[in-house]
């Protein structure tokens, strides 16, 4: 039997980074995503976010790809948000996302980072955070 643990910090935003994810809406969306991942056999360790984006910490199974997991998380949740009329207008997530590998030794640190999004974004916008992630991880 193969033993596989691949941690991924997956980050995505609302379309055009629209600031529509009010705290009470985020809670409903995150609760729904947590239920949905169980049906899809996705291991979601942590989820949180802010007004315009979502952070997750997932562990990929040996047959899963980042692209497929991102599609399942984002696609299903945007359909559910529209069906439930949680937000005005036609909601969608932005197509792009950031997926970063996380070593086992850094998992607790990433959990804390995700958990403290509210506090973190008192000091930095998501646009600033996004650029920082891109530069730090040499995407730019």
TIRO-2110 file (N, C-alpha, C; in Angstrom, 1 decimal):
// TIRO-2110
0.8, -1.2, 0.0, N, 1, A
0.0, 0.0, 0.0, CA, 1, A
0.9, 1.2, 0.0, C, 1, A
0.6, 2.2, -0.9, N, 2, A
1.4, 3.4, -0.9, CA, 2, A
1.0, 4.4, 0.2, C, 2, A
2.0, 5.0, 0.8, N, 3, A
1.7, 6.0, 1.8, CA, 3, A
2.0, 7.4, 1.2, C, 3, A
1.0, 8.2, 1.2, N, 4, A
1.2, 9.5, 0.5, CA, 4, A
0.6, 10.6, 1.4, C, 4, A
1.4, 11.7, 1.6, N, 5, A
0.9, 12.9, 2.2, CA, 5, A
1.5, 14.1, 1.5, C, 5, A
0.7, 14.8, 0.8, N, 6, A
1.1, 15.9, 0.0, CA, 6, A
0.2, 17.1, 0.5, C, 6, A
0.8, 18.0, 1.3, N, 7, A
0.1, 19.1, 1.8, CA, 7, A
0.1, 20.3, 0.8, C, 7, A
-1.0, 20.9, 0.6, N, 8, A
-1.1, 22.0, -0.3, CA, 8, A
-1.9, 23.2, 0.4, C, 8, A
-1.3, 24.4, 0.3, N, 9, A
-2.0, 25.6, 0.7, CA, 9, A
-2.6, 26.2, -0.6, C, 9, A
-3.9, 26.1, -0.7, N, 10, A
-4.7, 26.5, -1.9, CA, 10, A
-5.4, 27.8, -1.5, C, 10, A
-5.2, 28.8, -2.4, N, 11, A
-5.8, 30.2, -2.2, CA, 11, A
-6.5, 30.6, -3.4, C, 11, A
-7.7, 31.1, -3.3, N, 12, A
-8.4, 31.7, -4.4, CA, 12, A
-9.3, 32.8, -4.0, C, 12, A
-9.7, 33.6, -5.0, N, 13, A
-10.4, 34.8, -4.7, CA, 13, A
-11.8, 34.9, -5.4, C, 13, A
-12.6, 35.8, -5.0, N, 14, A
-13.8, 36.1, -5.7, CA, 14, A
-13.5, 36.7, -7.1, C, 14, A
-14.5, 36.6, -8.0, N, 15, A
-14.3, 37.2, -9.3, CA, 15, A
-14.0, 38.7, -9.1, C, 15, A
-13.0, 39.1, -9.8, N, 16, A
-12.5, 40.5, -9.7, CA, 16, A
-12.2, 41.0, -8.3, C, 16, A
-12.0, 40.0, -7.5, N, 17, A
-11.7, 40.2, -6.0, CA, 17, A
-12.8, 41.1, -5.4, C, 17, A
-14.0, 40.9, -5.8, N, 18, A
-15.1, 41.6, -5.2, CA, 18, A
-15.2, 41.3, -3.7, C, 18, A
-15.4, 42.4, -2.9, N, 19, A
-15.4, 42.2, -1.5, CA, 19, A
-16.8, 41.8, -1.0, C, 19, A
-17.3, 40.6, -1.4, N, 20, A
-18.7, 40.2, -1.1, CA, 20, A
-18.8, 39.2, 0.0, C, 20, A
-17.7, 38.6, 0.5, N, 21, A
-17.8, 37.6, 1.5, CA, 21, A
-17.8, 38.1, 2.9, C, 21, A
-18.9, 38.7, 3.2, N, 22, A
-19.1, 39.2, 4.6, CA, 22, A
-19.0, 38.0, 5.6, C, 22, A
-18.7, 38.3, 6.8, N, 23, A
-18.4, 37.2, 7.8, CA, 23, A
-19.5, 36.2, 7.9, C, 23, A
-20.7, 36.6, 8.0, N, 24, A
-21.8, 35.6, 8.1, CA, 24, A
-22.0, 34.8, 6.9, C, 24, A
-21.7, 35.3, 5.7, N, 25, A
-21.8, 34.6, 4.5, CA, 25, A
-20.6, 33.6, 4.4, C, 25, A
-19.4, 34.1, 4.8, N, 26, A
-18.2, 33.2, 4.8, CA, 26, A
-18.5, 31.9, 5.6, C, 26, A
-19.1, 32.1, 6.8, N, 27, A
-19.3, 31.0, 7.7, CA, 27, A
-20.2, 29.9, 7.0, C, 27, A
-21.3, 30.4, 6.3, N, 28, A
-22.1, 29.5, 5.6, CA, 28, A
-21.4, 28.8, 4.5, C, 28, A
-20.6, 29.5, 3.7, N, 29, A
-19.9, 28.9, 2.6, CA, 29, A
-18.9, 27.9, 3.1, C, 29, A
-18.1, 28.2, 4.1, N, 30, A
-17.1, 27.3, 4.7, CA, 30, A
-17.7, 26.1, 5.2, C, 30, A
-18.9, 26.2, 5.9, N, 31, A
-19.6, 25.0, 6.4, CA, 31, A
-20.0, 24.1, 5.3, C, 31, A
-20.5, 24.7, 4.2, N, 32, A
-20.9, 24.0, 3.0, CA, 32, A
-19.7, 23.3, 2.4, C, 32, A
-18.7, 24.0, 2.2, N, 33, A
-17.5, 23.4, 1.6, CA, 33, A
-17.0, 22.2, 2.5, C, 33, A
-17.0, 22.3, 3.8, N, 34, A
-16.6, 21.2, 4.7, CA, 34, A
-17.4, 20.0, 4.5, C, 34, A
-18.7, 20.2, 4.3, N, 35, A
-19.6, 19.1, 4.1, CA, 35, A
-19.3, 18.4, 2.7, C, 35, A
-19.2, 19.3, 1.7, N, 36, A
-19.0, 18.9, 0.3, CA, 36, A
-17.7, 18.1, 0.2, C, 36, A
-16.6, 18.5, 0.8, N, 37, A
-15.3, 17.7, 0.6, CA, 37, A
-15.4, 16.3, 1.1, C, 37, A
-16.2, 16.1, 2.1, N, 38, A
-16.4, 14.7, 2.6, CA, 38, A
-17.0, 13.8, 1.5, C, 38, A
-18.0, 14.3, 0.8, N, 39, A
-18.6, 13.6, -0.3, CA, 39, A
-17.6, 13.4, -1.4, C, 39, A
-16.7, 14.3, -1.6, N, 40, A
-15.8, 14.2, -2.7, CA, 40, A
-14.5, 13.5, -2.3, C, 40, A
-14.4, 13.0, -1.1, N, 41, A
-13.2, 12.4, -0.5, CA, 41, A
-11.9, 13.2, -0.6, C, 41, A
-12.1, 14.5, -0.3, N, 42, A
-11.0, 15.5, -0.2, CA, 42, A
-10.7, 15.7, 1.2, C, 42, A
-9.4, 15.6, 1.6, N, 43, A
-9.1, 15.9, 3.0, CA, 43, A
-8.8, 17.4, 3.1, C, 43, A
-9.7, 18.1, 3.8, N, 44, A
-9.6, 19.5, 4.1, CA, 44, A
-9.2, 19.7, 5.5, C, 44, A
-8.0, 20.1, 5.8, N, 45, A
-7.6, 20.3, 7.2, CA, 45, A
-8.0, 21.6, 7.8, C, 45, A
-8.0, 22.7, 6.9, N, 46, A
-8.3, 24.0, 7.4, CA, 46, A
-8.9, 24.9, 6.3, C, 46, A
-9.8, 25.7, 6.7, N, 47, A
-10.4, 26.7, 5.7, CA, 47, A
-10.7, 28.0, 6.5, C, 47, A
-10.4, 29.1, 5.8, N, 48, A
-10.7, 30.4, 6.4, CA, 48, A
-10.5, 31.4, 5.2, C, 48, A
-10.8, 32.6, 5.5, N, 49, A
-10.6, 33.6, 4.4, CA, 49, A
-11.0, 35.0, 4.9, C, 49, A
-11.2, 35.8, 4.0, N, 50, A
-11.6, 37.2, 4.3, CA, 50, A
-12.6, 37.7, 3.3, C, 50, A
-12.8, 38.9, 3.2, N, 51, A
-13.9, 39.5, 2.4, CA, 51, A
-13.9, 39.2, 0.9, C, 51, A
-12.7, 38.8, 0.4, N, 52, A
-12.6, 38.6, -1.0, CA, 52, A
-11.8, 37.4, -1.4, C, 52, A
-11.5, 36.5, -0.5, N, 53, A
-10.7, 35.3, -0.8, CA, 53, A
-10.8, 34.2, 0.2, C, 53, A
-10.2, 33.0, -0.2, N, 54, A
-10.3, 31.9, 0.7, CA, 54, A
-8.9, 31.2, 0.7, C, 54, A
-8.6, 30.7, 1.9, N, 55, A
-7.3, 29.9, 2.1, CA, 55, A
-7.8, 28.6, 2.6, C, 55, A
-7.2, 27.5, 2.0, N, 56, A
-7.4, 26.2, 2.5, CA, 56, A
-6.1, 25.5, 2.7, C, 56, A
-6.1, 24.5, 3.6, N, 57, A
-4.9, 23.6, 3.7, CA, 57, A
-5.5, 22.2, 3.4, C, 57, A
-5.1, 21.6, 2.4, N, 58, A
-5.6, 20.2, 2.0, CA, 58, A
-4.4, 19.3, 1.9, C, 58, A
-4.8, 18.0, 2.0, N, 59, A
-3.8, 16.9, 1.8, CA, 59, A
-4.3, 16.1, 0.6, C, 59, A
-3.5, 16.1, -0.4, N, 60, A
-3.9, 15.3, -1.6, CA, 60, A
-3.8, 13.8, -1.4, C, 60, A
-4.7, 13.1, -1.9, N, 61, A
-4.5, 11.6, -2.0, CA, 61, A
-3.7, 11.3, -3.2, C, 61, A
-3.3, 10.1, -3.3, N, 62, A
-2.4, 9.7, -4.4, CA, 62, A
-3.0, 9.8, -5.8, C, 62, A
-4.3, 9.8, -5.9, N, 63, A
-5.0, 9.9, -7.2, CA, 63, A
-5.5, 11.2, -7.5, C, 63, A
-5.3, 12.2, -6.6, N, 64, A
-5.9, 13.5, -6.8, CA, 64, A
-4.8, 14.5, -7.3, C, 64, A
-5.3, 15.4, -8.1, N, 65, A
-4.5, 16.5, -8.6, CA, 65, A
-4.9, 17.8, -8.1, C, 65, A
-4.0, 18.8, -8.0, N, 66, A
-4.4, 20.1, -7.5, CA, 66, A
-5.5, 20.7, -8.4, C, 66, A
-5.4, 20.6, -9.7, N, 67, A
-6.4, 21.2, -10.6, CA, 67, A
-7.8, 20.6, -10.4, C, 67, A
-7.9, 19.3, -10.2, N, 68, A
-9.2, 18.7, -10.0, CA, 68, A
-9.7, 19.1, -8.6, C, 68, A
-8.9, 19.1, -7.6, N, 69, A
-9.4, 19.5, -6.3, CA, 69, A
-9.9, 20.9, -6.3, C, 69, A
-9.1, 21.8, -6.9, N, 70, A
-9.5, 23.2, -7.0, CA, 70, A
-10.8, 23.4, -7.7, C, 70, A
-10.9, 22.6, -8.8, N, 71, A
-12.2, 22.7, -9.6, CA, 71, A
-13.4, 22.2, -8.7, C, 71, A
-13.2, 21.1, -8.0, N, 72, A
-14.3, 20.6, -7.2, CA, 72, A
-14.7, 21.6, -6.1, C, 72, A
-13.7, 22.2, -5.4, N, 73, A
-14.0, 23.1, -4.3, CA, 73, A
-14.6, 24.4, -4.9, C, 73, A
-14.0, 25.0, -5.9, N, 74, A
-14.5, 26.2, -6.4, CA, 74, A
-15.8, 26.1, -7.2, C, 74, A
-15.8, 25.1, -8.1, N, 75, A
-17.0, 25.0, -9.0, CA, 75, A
-18.3, 24.6, -8.2, C, 75, A
-18.2, 23.6, -7.4, N, 76, A
-19.4, 23.2, -6.6, CA, 76, A
-19.8, 24.3, -5.7, C, 76, A
-18.9, 25.0, -5.0, N, 77, A
-19.3, 26.0, -4.0, CA, 77, A
-19.9, 27.2, -4.7, C, 77, A
-19.4, 27.6, -5.9, N, 78, A
-20.0, 28.8, -6.6, CA, 78, A
-21.4, 28.4, -7.1, C, 78, A
-21.6, 27.2, -7.5, N, 79, A
-23.0, 26.8, -7.9, CA, 79, A
-23.9, 26.8, -6.7, C, 79, A
-23.4, 26.3, -5.6, N, 80, A
-24.3, 26.3, -4.4, CA, 80, A
-24.6, 27.7, -3.9, C, 80, A
-23.6, 28.6, -3.9, N, 81, A
-23.8, 30.0, -3.5, CA, 81, A
-24.9, 30.6, -4.4, C, 81, A
-24.8, 30.4, -5.7, N, 82, A
-25.9, 30.9, -6.6, CA, 82, A
-27.2, 30.3, -6.4, C, 82, A
-27.3, 29.0, -6.2, N, 83, A
-28.6, 28.3, -5.9, CA, 83, A
-29.2, 28.8, -4.6, C, 83, A
-28.4, 29.1, -3.6, N, 84, A
-28.9, 29.5, -2.3, CA, 84, A
-29.2, 31.0, -2.3, C, 84, A
-28.8, 31.7, -3.4, N, 85, A
-29.0, 33.2, -3.4, CA, 85, A
-28.3, 33.9, -2.2, C, 85, A
-27.1, 33.4, -1.9, N, 86, A
-26.4, 34.0, -0.7, CA, 86, A
-25.9, 35.4, -1.0, C, 86, A
-25.6, 35.6, -2.2, N, 87, A
-25.0, 36.9, -2.6, CA, 87, A
-25.8, 37.5, -3.8, C, 87, A
-25.8, 38.8, -3.9, N, 88, A
-26.5, 39.4, -5.0, CA, 88, A
-25.8, 39.2, -6.3, C, 88, A
-26.5, 39.2, -7.4, N, 89, A
-25.8, 39.1, -8.7, CA, 89, A
-25.3, 37.7, -9.0, C, 89, A
-24.6, 37.5, -10.0, N, 90, A
-24.1, 36.2, -10.4, CA, 90, A
-22.7, 36.0, -9.8, C, 90, A
-22.7, 35.2, -8.8, N, 91, A
-21.4, 35.0, -8.0, CA, 91, A
-20.5, 34.0, -8.8, C, 91, A
-19.2, 34.2, -8.8, N, 92, A
-18.3, 33.2, -9.2, CA, 92, A
-16.9, 33.5, -8.6, C, 92, A
-16.1, 32.5, -8.6, N, 93, A
-14.7, 32.6, -8.1, CA, 93, A
-13.8, 33.0, -9.3, C, 93, A
-12.7, 33.7, -9.0, N, 94, A
-11.8, 34.0, -10.1, CA, 94, A
-11.2, 32.7, -10.6, C, 94, A
-10.9, 32.6, -11.9, N, 95, A
-10.3, 31.4, -12.4, CA, 95, A
-9.0, 31.0, -11.8, C, 95, A
-8.1, 32.0, -11.6, N, 96, A
-6.8, 31.6, -11.1, CA, 96, A
-6.8, 31.3, -9.6, C, 96, A
-5.7, 30.6, -9.2, N, 97, A
-5.5, 30.3, -7.8, CA, 97, A
-4.0, 30.1, -7.6, C, 97, A
-3.7, 30.1, -6.3, N, 98, A
-2.3, 29.8, -5.9, CA, 98, A
-2.3, 28.5, -5.2, C, 98, A
-1.4, 27.6, -5.5, N, 99, A
-1.3, 26.3, -4.8, CA, 99, A
0.2, 26.1, -4.5, C, 99, A
0.4, 26.0, -3.2, N, 100, A
1.8, 25.9, -2.7, CA, 100, A
2.0, 24.7, -1.9, C, 100, A
3.1, 24.0, -2.1, N, 101, A
3.3, 22.8, -1.3, CA, 101, A
3.8, 23.2, 0.1, C, 101, A
3.4, 22.4, 1.0, N, 102, A
3.7, 22.7, 2.4, CA, 102, A
4.4, 21.5, 3.0, C, 102, A
5.6, 21.7, 3.6, N, 103, A
6.3, 20.5, 4.2, CA, 103, A
5.6, 20.2, 5.5, C, 103, A
5.8, 19.0, 5.9, N, 104, A
5.2, 18.5, 7.2, CA, 104, A
5.6, 19.4, 8.4, C, 104, A
6.8, 19.9, 8.4, N, 105, A
7.3, 20.7, 9.5, CA, 105, A
6.7, 22.1, 9.5, C, 105, A
6.0, 22.5, 8.4, N, 106, A
5.4, 23.8, 8.3, CA, 106, A
3.9, 23.8, 8.4, C, 106, A
3.3, 22.6, 8.6, N, 107, A
1.8, 22.5, 8.6, CA, 107, A
1.2, 23.3, 9.7, C, 107, A
1.7, 23.3, 10.9, N, 108, A
1.2, 24.0, 12.0, CA, 108, A
1.3, 25.5, 11.7, C, 108, A
2.3, 26.0, 11.2, N, 109, A
2.5, 27.4, 10.9, CA, 109, A
1.5, 27.9, 9.8, C, 109, A
1.2, 27.0, 8.8, N, 110, A
0.3, 27.4, 7.8, CA, 110, A
-1.1, 27.4, 8.4, C, 110, A
-1.4, 26.4, 9.3, N, 111, A
-2.7, 26.4, 10.0, CA, 111, A
-3.0, 27.7, 10.7, C, 111, A
-1.9, 28.2, 11.4, N, 112, A
-2.1, 29.4, 12.2, CA, 112, A
-2.3, 30.6, 11.2, C, 112, A
-1.6, 30.6, 10.1, N, 113, A
-1.7, 31.7, 9.2, CA, 113, A
-3.1, 31.7, 8.6, C, 113, A
-3.7, 30.6, 8.3, N, 114, A
-5.0, 30.5, 7.8, CA, 114, A
-6.0, 30.9, 8.8, C, 114, A
-5.8, 30.4, 10.0, N, 115, A
-6.8, 30.7, 11.2, CA, 115, A
-6.8, 32.2, 11.5, C, 115, A
-5.8, 32.9, 11.3, N, 116, A
-5.7, 34.3, 11.7, CA, 116, A
-5.9, 35.3, 10.5, C, 116, A
-6.7, 34.9, 9.6, N, 117, A
-6.9, 35.8, 8.4, CA, 117, A
-7.5, 37.2, 8.8, C, 117, A
-8.5, 37.2, 9.7, N, 118, A
-9.1, 38.4, 10.1, CA, 118, A
-8.1, 39.4, 10.6, C, 118, A
-7.2, 38.9, 11.5, N, 119, A
-6.2, 39.8, 12.1, CA, 119, A
-5.1, 40.2, 11.0, C, 119, A
-4.7, 39.2, 10.2, N, 120, A
-3.7, 39.4, 9.1, CA, 120, A
-4.2, 40.5, 8.2, C, 120, A
-5.4, 40.6, 7.8, N, 121, A
-5.9, 41.5, 6.8, CA, 121, A
-6.3, 42.9, 7.4, C, 121, A
-6.0, 43.1, 8.7, N, 122, A
-6.0, 44.4, 9.2, CA, 122, A
-4.8, 45.2, 8.8, C, 122, A
-3.7, 44.4, 8.5, N, 123, A
-2.4, 45.0, 8.2, CA, 123, A
-2.1, 45.0, 6.7, C, 123, A
-2.8, 44.1, 5.9, N, 124, A
-2.4, 43.9, 4.5, CA, 124, A
-3.6, 43.5, 3.7, C, 124, A
-3.8, 44.1, 2.6, N, 125, A
-4.9, 43.7, 1.7, CA, 125, A
-4.6, 42.4, 1.0, C, 125, A
-5.7, 41.8, 0.4, N, 126, A
-5.4, 40.6, -0.3, CA, 126, A
-4.6, 40.8, -1.5, C, 126, A
-4.7, 41.9, -2.2, N, 127, A
-3.9, 42.2, -3.3, CA, 127, A
-2.4, 42.2, -2.9, C, 127, A
-2.1, 42.8, -1.8, N, 128, A
-0.7, 42.9, -1.3, CA, 128, A
-0.3, 41.5, -0.9, C, 128, A
-1.1, 40.7, -0.2, N, 129, A
-0.8, 39.4, 0.1, CA, 129, A
-0.5, 38.5, -1.1, C, 129, A
-1.4, 38.6, -2.1, N, 130, A
-1.3, 37.9, -3.3, CA, 130, A
0.1, 38.1, -4.0, C, 130, A
0.4, 39.4, -4.1, N, 131, A
1.7, 39.8, -4.8, CA, 131, A
2.9, 39.2, -4.0, C, 131, A
2.7, 39.3, -2.7, N, 132, A
3.8, 38.8, -1.8, CA, 132, A
4.0, 37.2, -2.0, C, 132, A
2.9, 36.5, -2.1, N, 133, A
2.9, 35.1, -2.3, CA, 133, A
3.6, 34.8, -3.7, C, 133, A
3.2, 35.6, -4.7, N, 134, A
3.8, 35.4, -6.1, CA, 134, A
5.3, 35.6, -6.1, C, 134, A
5.7, 36.7, -5.4, N, 135, A
7.1, 37.0, -5.4, CA, 135, A
7.9, 36.0, -4.6, C, 135, A
7.4, 35.8, -3.4, N, 136, A
8.1, 34.9, -2.5, CA, 136, A
8.3, 33.5, -3.1, C, 136, A
7.4, 33.0, -3.9, N, 137, A
7.4, 31.7, -4.4, CA, 137, A
7.9, 31.7, -5.9, C, 137, A
8.5, 32.9, -6.3, N, 138, A
9.1, 33.0, -7.6, CA, 138, A
8.2, 32.8, -8.8, C, 138, A
6.9, 33.1, -8.7, N, 139, A
6.0, 33.1, -9.8, CA, 139, A
6.2, 34.3, -10.7, C, 139, A
6.8, 35.3, -10.0, N, 140, A
7.0, 36.6, -10.7, CA, 140, A
8.5, 36.9, -10.7, C, 140, A
END
